[in-house]
């Protein structure tokens, strides 16, 4: 049985950060935002909100570059200064950590960007109607 479309008061109570990081619908906070690893669903399975017009662009990738760069570079420098491992250790260790971290962060950050766009009624041209 499908739930009714949430009213405006309920929509305002849904945290875009919580809904985004949990990869839930930005409107009702319950339905899944994704239909595959990174592909946004056409509609919310709970409130039937049209998610097809949602687009996070390159924002999540940029944030991942900043976050992982901020964490990985000091760790790599510390490892080199403290233990002086052979070059092959760096060549084996850091790509695995960077790729794994990127994959782990991409989905929640993409969900966060979509939820924040919905919450603030943002679009590239200002022409997208979120209601």
C-alpha positions as CSV (number, residue, x, y, z in Angstrom):
1,X,0.0,0.0,0.0
2,X,1.5,3.4,-1.0
3,X,1.7,6.2,1.5
4,X,0.2,9.5,0.7
5,X,2.3,12.4,-0.6
6,X,3.7,14.3,2.4
7,X,2.3,17.7,3.1
8,X,4.5,20.8,3.1
9,X,4.9,20.8,6.9
10,X,6.3,17.3,6.9
11,X,8.6,18.0,4.0
12,X,10.1,21.0,5.9
13,X,10.9,18.7,8.9
14,X,13.0,16.3,6.8
15,X,16.7,17.0,7.2
16,X,18.3,17.2,3.7
17,X,21.6,16.1,5.2
18,X,20.1,13.0,6.8
19,X,18.0,12.1,3.8
20,X,21.0,12.7,1.4
21,X,23.6,10.8,3.4
22,X,21.2,7.8,3.9
23,X,20.4,8.0,0.1
24,X,16.7,8.5,0.7
25,X,14.2,10.6,-1.2
26,X,14.7,14.3,-0.4
27,X,10.9,14.9,-0.3
28,X,9.7,12.1,2.1
29,X,12.9,10.8,3.5
30,X,11.8,7.2,3.1
31,X,12.0,5.9,-0.5
32,X,15.3,5.0,-2.1
33,X,17.1,7.7,-4.1
34,X,19.1,5.3,-6.3
35,X,18.0,2.4,-8.5
36,X,21.6,1.2,-9.0
37,X,25.0,2.1,-7.6
38,X,25.0,5.7,-8.9
39,X,21.9,6.0,-11.1
40,X,19.1,8.0,-9.5
41,X,15.7,6.4,-9.6
42,X,13.0,7.9,-11.9
43,X,10.4,8.2,-9.0
44,X,10.4,7.7,-5.3
45,X,8.8,4.4,-4.4
46,X,7.0,5.9,-1.4
47,X,5.7,9.4,-2.4
48,X,6.1,9.1,-6.2
49,X,8.2,12.3,-6.3
50,X,9.8,12.7,-9.8
51,X,13.5,12.3,-9.2
52,X,14.4,12.2,-12.9
53,X,15.1,15.9,-13.0
54,X,17.6,15.6,-10.1
55,X,21.2,16.1,-11.1
56,X,24.2,16.5,-8.8
57,X,26.7,17.4,-11.6
58,X,30.3,17.2,-10.6
59,X,29.9,18.5,-7.1
60,X,30.3,15.1,-5.3
61,X,33.5,14.3,-7.2
62,X,35.0,17.7,-6.3
63,X,34.2,17.2,-2.7
64,X,35.7,13.7,-2.7
65,X,38.9,15.1,-4.2
66,X,39.1,17.6,-1.5
67,X,38.3,15.2,1.4
68,X,40.6,12.4,0.3
69,X,43.3,14.8,-0.6
70,X,43.1,16.4,2.8
71,X,43.4,12.9,4.4
72,X,45.7,10.9,2.1
73,X,48.5,13.4,1.5
74,X,49.4,13.9,5.2
75,X,49.1,10.1,5.7
76,X,51.4,9.4,2.8
77,X,54.0,11.9,4.0
78,X,53.8,10.6,7.6
79,X,54.3,7.0,6.3
80,X,57.3,8.0,4.2
81,X,58.9,10.1,7.0
82,X,58.3,7.5,9.8
83,X,59.0,4.2,8.1
84,X,60.7,5.0,4.7
85,X,59.0,2.0,3.0
86,X,60.0,1.0,-0.6
87,X,58.3,2.8,-3.4
88,X,56.2,-0.3,-4.3
89,X,54.5,0.0,-0.9
90,X,53.2,3.4,-1.8
91,X,52.3,2.3,-5.3
92,X,50.3,-0.6,-3.9
93,X,48.7,1.1,-0.8
94,X,47.5,4.5,-1.9
95,X,45.6,3.7,-5.1
96,X,43.6,1.0,-3.3
97,X,42.8,3.5,-0.5
98,X,41.9,6.3,-2.9
99,X,39.7,4.2,-5.2
100,X,38.0,2.5,-2.2
101,X,37.4,5.8,-0.5
102,X,36.1,7.4,-3.7
103,X,33.6,4.6,-4.3
104,X,32.5,4.6,-0.6
105,X,31.9,8.4,-0.6
106,X,30.4,9.0,-4.0
107,X,26.9,7.6,-3.4
108,X,26.3,9.4,-0.1
109,X,27.7,12.7,-1.4
110,X,25.7,12.5,-4.5
111,X,22.6,11.9,-2.4
112,X,23.5,14.8,-0.2
113,X,23.8,17.1,-3.2
114,X,20.5,16.0,-4.6
115,X,18.8,16.5,-1.3
116,X,20.3,20.0,-0.8
117,X,19.2,21.0,-4.3
118,X,15.7,19.9,-3.5
119,X,15.6,21.6,-0.1
120,X,16.9,24.9,-1.5
121,X,15.0,24.6,-4.8
122,X,18.2,25.0,-6.7
123,X,18.8,24.4,-10.4
124,X,21.2,25.4,-13.1
125,X,18.8,27.7,-14.8
126,X,16.3,28.3,-12.1
127,X,13.6,26.8,-14.3
128,X,13.1,23.5,-12.5
129,X,9.8,23.3,-10.6
130,X,10.3,21.1,-7.5
131,X,6.6,21.2,-6.4
